[in-house]
């Protein structure tokens, strides 16, 4: 990993950590102020909701203007959103801050992913750089909540005081500025001139390519598996009387395994075939979802969680590499925006669907239904391998 890529990863970590820290601190403050669980659920959904509507425009903007201008705007919006929560820590402003920091994080990541993908020279380098880049969210999902929590507990006169929350929001407002420090000296790549045609291009035209449709569908299947694991494991642990710390350890083992496999993948990138890795990951995930509800102990659940983290963690770099190979260079940002839009739409809708389905068929049934779905979906990944 060279210094230029390391700076971009650091920039991604800072802007994403701002959103991740706000995503933890804002709901806690809302609960402290007496708002209901339903209101807090709406607040959490707003972090993903902006990205559903802004991902495509952000992708087009990155296609037109490159890296620095989109990232600069995202830094300004994210810092302003956290600063508003610092000055006016009330529920309506927290909702606005959620919209601003969530949308800014998504826009910055699209621009960064587009730049990194264009800078790669071949398929092996694509797999390598996206494996490194995928480590960023795992790191920022730890840094943001961890330091926000420290400030909430220790920066005020008492643990959980309003001064502590203000200190956390102040740190979140500063983190995106560090993103600009890391990104500002990056050399812009030459613009890509789209092929001239008399027909205006729309983002949905990308779906005319069967390979791109399959890639989005596979990405949606695997993203849903990630969401269902995060949503259902606490329910399963609660059913079995496991403590919060044990449940947190099981989820933490999943996250560490997902990050670890991304660290190892660049070392063997030249031996990996994207569609083959995705197909194997889907089949392994289906098998693990089948046995997960049957495991009798927390230790067994933790081991299964590690294996699941290894399988699901291997997928994103492969999907990003394929996306850059099958879409026109002039429309990489648009394709990335369409992918991010589908993932965040799923993140907004799936918890509601999981909750309703879990009430009908139980936690184990939810695991088995999703596992069967991803197992059947592996055929789409196999078709991508055939088309490659």
C-alpha positions as CSV (number, residue, x, y, z in Angstrom):
1,X,0.0,0.0,0.0
2,X,1.5,3.3,-1.1
3,X,1.4,6.6,0.7
4,X,-1.2,8.2,-1.6
5,X,-3.6,5.3,-1.0
6,X,-2.9,5.4,2.8
7,X,-3.9,9.1,2.8
8,X,-7.2,8.4,1.0
9,X,-8.0,5.6,3.5
10,X,-7.3,8.0,6.4
11,X,-9.6,10.6,4.8
12,X,-12.3,8.0,4.4
13,X,-11.9,6.9,8.0
14,X,-12.3,10.5,9.4
15,X,-15.5,11.4,7.5
16,X,-17.1,8.0,8.1
17,X,-16.1,8.1,11.8
18,X,-18.0,11.4,12.1
19,X,-21.2,9.8,10.9
20,X,-20.6,6.6,13.0
21,X,-20.0,8.7,16.1
22,X,-23.1,10.8,15.5
23,X,-25.1,7.6,14.8
24,X,-24.3,6.5,18.3
25,X,-24.4,9.8,20.3
26,X,-27.6,11.3,18.8
27,X,-29.9,8.4,19.6
28,X,-28.5,8.2,23.2
29,X,-29.1,11.9,23.7
30,X,-32.7,11.5,22.3
31,X,-33.3,8.6,24.8
32,X,-31.9,10.8,27.6
33,X,-34.3,13.5,26.7
34,X,-37.2,11.1,27.0
35,X,-38.0,10.3,23.3
36,X,-39.6,7.0,22.5
37,X,-37.9,4.0,20.9
38,X,-39.9,4.7,17.7
39,X,-38.6,8.3,17.5
40,X,-35.1,7.0,18.0
41,X,-35.7,4.4,15.2
42,X,-36.7,7.2,12.9
43,X,-33.6,9.2,13.8
44,X,-31.3,6.2,13.0
45,X,-33.1,5.6,9.7
46,X,-32.3,9.2,8.7
47,X,-28.5,8.5,8.6
48,X,-29.2,6.1,5.6
49,X,-32.2,7.9,4.1
50,X,-30.2,10.8,2.7
51,X,-27.9,8.4,0.9
52,X,-30.8,6.7,-0.8
53,X,-31.8,10.0,-2.6
54,X,-28.3,11.7,-2.9
55,X,-26.2,8.7,-4.0
56,X,-26.9,9.0,-7.7
57,X,-26.5,12.8,-7.9
58,X,-23.3,12.5,-5.8
59,X,-22.0,9.8,-8.3
60,X,-22.8,12.0,-11.3
61,X,-21.1,15.0,-9.6
62,X,-18.0,12.9,-8.9
63,X,-18.0,11.8,-12.6
64,X,-18.0,15.5,-13.6
65,X,-15.7,17.0,-11.0
66,X,-13.3,14.3,-9.8
67,X,-12.2,13.9,-6.2
68,X,-11.5,17.1,-4.4
69,X,-14.6,19.2,-5.0
70,X,-17.1,16.5,-3.9
71,X,-15.0,15.6,-0.9
72,X,-14.6,19.3,0.0
73,X,-18.4,19.8,-0.1
74,X,-18.9,16.6,1.9
75,X,-16.5,17.8,4.6
76,X,-18.3,21.1,4.9
77,X,-21.7,19.5,5.2
78,X,-20.6,16.9,7.7
79,X,-18.8,19.4,9.9
80,X,-21.8,21.8,9.7
81,X,-24.2,19.0,10.6
82,X,-22.3,18.0,13.7
83,X,-21.7,21.6,14.7
84,X,-25.5,22.3,14.6
85,X,-26.0,19.4,17.0
86,X,-23.3,21.0,19.2
87,X,-25.0,24.4,19.3
88,X,-28.6,23.2,19.4
89,X,-28.7,19.7,20.9
90,X,-32.5,19.2,20.5
91,X,-34.3,16.4,18.6
92,X,-35.3,18.3,15.4
93,X,-31.7,19.5,15.0
94,X,-30.4,16.0,15.7
95,X,-32.5,14.7,12.8
96,X,-31.1,17.4,10.6
97,X,-27.6,16.5,11.7
98,X,-28.3,12.8,10.9
99,X,-29.4,13.7,7.4
100,X,-26.4,15.9,6.8
101,X,-23.6,13.7,8.2
102,X,-25.1,10.5,6.6
103,X,-25.4,12.1,3.2
104,X,-22.0,13.7,3.4
105,X,-20.3,10.5,4.4
106,X,-21.9,8.7,1.4
107,X,-21.0,11.4,-1.1
108,X,-17.4,11.4,0.1
109,X,-17.0,7.7,0.0
110,X,-18.4,7.6,-3.6
111,X,-15.8,10.1,-4.7
112,X,-13.0,8.3,-3.0
113,X,-14.0,4.9,-4.4
114,X,-14.2,6.3,-7.9
115,X,-10.8,7.9,-7.6
116,X,-9.2,4.8,-6.2
117,X,-10.8,2.6,-8.9
118,X,-9.7,4.8,-11.7
119,X,-6.1,4.9,-10.4
120,X,-5.8,1.1,-10.5
121,X,-4.2,-0.3,-13.7
122,X,-5.5,-3.8,-13.9
123,X,-7.9,-6.3,-12.3
124,X,-5.4,-7.5,-9.7
125,X,-4.7,-4.0,-8.6
126,X,-8.4,-3.2,-8.3
127,X,-8.9,-6.2,-6.0
128,X,-5.8,-5.1,-3.9
129,X,-6.8,-1.4,-3.5
130,X,-10.4,-2.1,-2.7
131,X,-9.4,-4.6,-0.1
132,X,-7.3,-1.9,1.6
133,X,-10.0,0.7,1.2
134,X,-12.7,-1.7,2.7
135,X,-10.7,-1.7,6.0
136,X,-11.6,2.0,6.4
137,X,-15.3,1.6,7.5
138,X,-14.3,-1.2,10.0
139,X,-11.8,1.2,11.6
140,X,-14.1,4.2,11.6
141,X,-17.0,2.2,13.0
142,X,-14.8,1.6,16.0
143,X,-13.1,5.1,16.3
144,X,-16.3,7.2,16.0
145,X,-18.5,5.5,18.7
146,X,-15.5,4.8,21.0
147,X,-14.3,8.3,21.3
148,X,-17.8,9.7,21.3
149,X,-18.7,7.4,24.2
150,X,-15.5,8.4,26.1
151,X,-16.4,12.1,25.8
152,X,-20.1,11.5,26.8
153,X,-19.0,9.7,29.9
154,X,-16.0,11.8,31.0
155,X,-16.1,15.3,29.4
156,X,-19.0,16.7,31.5
157,X,-19.5,17.2,35.2
158,X,-21.2,13.9,35.4
159,X,-21.4,10.8,33.1
160,X,-24.0,11.4,30.4
161,X,-24.3,15.1,31.0
162,X,-25.3,17.5,28.2
163,X,-21.7,18.9,28.3
164,X,-20.4,15.5,27.5
165,X,-22.7,15.2,24.5
166,X,-21.6,18.7,23.3
167,X,-18.0,17.6,23.6
168,X,-18.7,14.5,21.5
169,X,-20.5,16.6,18.8
170,X,-17.5,19.0,18.8
171,X,-15.1,16.1,18.1
172,X,-17.4,14.8,15.3
173,X,-17.4,18.3,13.8
174,X,-13.6,18.3,13.7
175,X,-13.1,14.8,12.2
176,X,-14.2,15.7,8.6
177,X,-11.7,18.6,8.6
178,X,-9.0,16.0,9.1
179,X,-10.4,14.3,5.9
180,X,-9.6,17.4,4.0
181,X,-6.1,17.5,5.4
182,X,-5.5,14.0,4.1
183,X,-7.1,14.5,0.7
184,X,-6.2,18.0,-0.3
185,X,-2.8,17.2,-1.8
186,X,-4.1,14.3,-3.9
187,X,-3.3,14.7,-7.6
188,X,-6.6,14.7,-9.6
189,X,-6.8,12.1,-12.5
190,X,-7.5,13.3,-16.0
191,X,-11.2,13.6,-16.7
192,X,-12.9,10.9,-18.7
193,X,-14.7,12.1,-21.8
194,X,-17.9,10.1,-22.3
195,X,-18.6,8.8,-25.8
196,X,-20.8,11.2,-27.8
197,X,-24.3,10.1,-28.5
198,X,-27.6,11.7,-29.4
199,X,-29.5,9.9,-26.6
200,X,-29.2,11.3,-23.0
201,X,-27.9,8.8,-20.6
202,X,-29.8,7.9,-17.4
203,X,-28.5,6.0,-14.4
204,X,-31.1,3.3,-15.0
205,X,-29.6,2.6,-18.4
206,X,-26.7,0.8,-16.6
207,X,-29.3,-1.9,-15.6
208,X,-29.5,-2.8,-19.3
209,X,-26.2,-4.7,-18.8
210,X,-27.1,-8.2,-17.4
211,X,-23.8,-8.3,-15.6
212,X,-24.5,-5.1,-13.7
213,X,-28.0,-6.3,-12.8
214,X,-26.6,-9.5,-11.4
215,X,-23.9,-7.6,-9.5
216,X,-26.4,-5.3,-7.8
217,X,-28.7,-8.3,-7.0
218,X,-25.8,-10.3,-5.4
219,X,-24.7,-7.2,-3.5
220,X,-28.2,-6.8,-2.2
221,X,-28.4,-10.4,-1.1
222,X,-25.1,-10.2,0.8
223,X,-25.9,-6.7,2.3
224,X,-29.1,-8.2,3.6
225,X,-27.2,-11.0,5.3
226,X,-25.0,-8.5,7.0
227,X,-28.1,-6.6,8.2
228,X,-29.9,-9.7,9.4
229,X,-26.9,-10.9,11.4
230,X,-26.6,-7.5,13.1
231,X,-30.3,-7.4,13.8
232,X,-31.1,-11.0,14.8
233,X,-28.0,-12.1,16.9
234,X,-29.1,-9.8,19.8
235,X,-32.6,-11.2,19.6
236,X,-31.2,-14.8,19.6
237,X,-28.8,-14.0,22.4
238,X,-31.6,-12.4,24.5
239,X,-33.8,-15.5,23.9
240,X,-31.0,-17.7,25.4
241,X,-30.3,-15.4,28.3
242,X,-26.9,-14.2,27.2
243,X,-25.6,-11.0,28.7
244,X,-25.1,-7.8,26.7
245,X,-21.4,-8.1,26.9
246,X,-21.5,-11.6,25.5
247,X,-23.8,-10.6,22.6
248,X,-21.5,-7.6,22.0
249,X,-18.5,-9.9,21.9
250,X,-20.2,-12.2,19.3
251,X,-20.9,-9.2,17.1
252,X,-17.4,-7.8,17.7
253,X,-15.9,-11.2,16.6
254,X,-17.8,-10.9,13.4
255,X,-16.5,-7.4,12.7
256,X,-12.9,-8.3,13.5
257,X,-13.0,-11.3,11.2
258,X,-14.5,-9.1,8.4
259,X,-11.7,-6.6,8.8
260,X,-9.0,-9.3,9.1
261,X,-9.9,-11.0,5.8
262,X,-9.7,-7.6,4.1
263,X,-6.2,-7.1,5.5
264,X,-5.1,-10.5,4.1
265,X,-6.8,-10.3,0.7
266,X,-4.3,-7.8,-0.9
267,X,-1.5,-10.4,-0.2
268,X,-3.2,-13.0,-2.5
269,X,-5.1,-10.6,-4.8
270,X,-3.6,-12.0,-8.0
271,X,-4.9,-15.5,-7.2
272,X,-8.4,-14.4,-6.5
273,X,-11.2,-14.5,-9.1
274,X,-14.0,-12.1,-8.2
275,X,-17.0,-14.1,-9.2
276,X,-15.6,-17.3,-7.7
277,X,-14.9,-15.6,-4.3
278,X,-18.5,-14.2,-4.3
279,X,-20.1,-17.5,-5.2
280,X,-18.2,-19.4,-2.5
281,X,-19.0,-16.6,0.1
282,X,-22.7,-16.9,-0.7
283,X,-22.8,-20.7,-0.4
284,X,-20.8,-20.6,2.9
285,X,-23.1,-17.9,4.2
286,X,-26.2,-20.0,3.4
287,X,-24.7,-23.0,5.2
288,X,-23.8,-20.9,8.3
289,X,-27.2,-19.3,8.4
290,X,-28.7,-22.8,8.4
291,X,-26.7,-23.9,11.5
292,X,-26.6,-20.7,13.4
293,X,-29.9,-21.0,15.3
294,X,-29.1,-24.6,16.2
295,X,-25.8,-23.8,18.0
296,X,-26.3,-24.4,21.8
297,X,-23.6,-22.2,23.4
298,X,-22.2,-18.6,23.1
299,X,-18.8,-20.0,22.2
300,X,-20.3,-21.9,19.2
301,X,-22.2,-18.8,18.1
302,X,-19.0,-16.8,18.4
303,X,-17.1,-19.3,16.2
304,X,-19.9,-19.3,13.6
305,X,-19.9,-15.5,13.7
306,X,-16.1,-15.4,12.9
307,X,-16.7,-17.7,9.9
308,X,-19.5,-15.6,8.8
309,X,-17.4,-12.5,9.1
310,X,-14.7,-14.1,7.0
311,X,-17.2,-15.0,4.3
312,X,-19.1,-11.7,4.1
313,X,-16.0,-9.5,4.7
314,X,-14.4,-11.0,1.5
315,X,-17.2,-9.8,-0.7
316,X,-17.1,-6.0,-0.9
317,X,-13.6,-5.7,-2.5
318,X,-14.6,-8.3,-5.2
319,X,-17.8,-6.5,-6.0
320,X,-16.1,-3.1,-6.2
321,X,-13.4,-4.6,-8.5
322,X,-16.1,-6.1,-10.8
323,X,-18.2,-2.9,-10.8
324,X,-15.2,-0.9,-12.2
325,X,-14.5,-3.5,-14.8
326,X,-18.0,-3.8,-16.2
327,X,-19.1,-0.2,-16.2
328,X,-17.9,2.6,-18.6
329,X,-15.1,4.7,-17.0
330,X,-17.1,7.9,-17.6
331,X,-19.9,6.5,-15.4
332,X,-18.1,4.8,-12.5
333,X,-19.4,7.4,-10.1
334,X,-23.0,6.9,-11.3
335,X,-22.6,3.1,-10.9
336,X,-21.2,3.5,-7.4
337,X,-24.1,5.8,-6.5
338,X,-26.6,3.3,-7.8
339,X,-25.0,0.6,-5.7
340,X,-24.9,2.8,-2.6
341,X,-28.6,3.7,-3.1
342,X,-29.7,0.1,-3.2
343,X,-27.7,-0.8,-0.1
344,X,-29.1,2.1,1.9
345,X,-32.6,1.6,0.8
346,X,-32.2,-2.0,2.0
347,X,-30.8,-0.7,5.3
348,X,-33.8,1.5,5.8
349,X,-36.5,-1.1,4.9
350,X,-35.0,-4.4,6.0
351,X,-35.1,-3.9,9.8
352,X,-38.8,-3.3,9.6
353,X,-39.2,-6.4,7.4
354,X,-37.0,-8.5,9.7
355,X,-39.0,-7.4,12.7
356,X,-42.3,-8.3,11.1
357,X,-41.0,-11.6,9.7
358,X,-39.4,-12.5,13.0
359,X,-42.7,-12.1,14.9
360,X,-44.3,-14.5,12.4
361,X,-41.8,-17.2,11.9
362,X,-39.4,-16.7,14.8
363,X,-35.7,-15.9,15.0
364,X,-34.6,-19.3,13.7
365,X,-37.0,-19.2,10.8
366,X,-35.7,-15.8,9.8
367,X,-32.1,-17.1,9.7
368,X,-33.3,-20.1,7.6
369,X,-35.3,-18.0,5.1
370,X,-32.5,-15.5,4.5
371,X,-30.0,-18.3,4.3
372,X,-32.1,-20.2,1.7
373,X,-32.5,-16.9,-0.3
374,X,-28.7,-16.2,-0.4
375,X,-28.1,-19.9,-1.3
376,X,-30.4,-19.7,-4.3
377,X,-28.9,-16.3,-5.1
378,X,-25.5,-17.9,-5.5
379,X,-26.6,-18.9,-9.0
380,X,-26.4,-15.2,-10.0
381,X,-22.8,-15.1,-8.9
382,X,-22.1,-18.3,-10.8
383,X,-23.5,-16.7,-13.9
384,X,-21.2,-13.8,-13.4
385,X,-18.3,-16.2,-13.3
386,X,-19.5,-17.8,-16.5
387,X,-19.8,-14.4,-18.2
388,X,-16.3,-13.3,-17.1
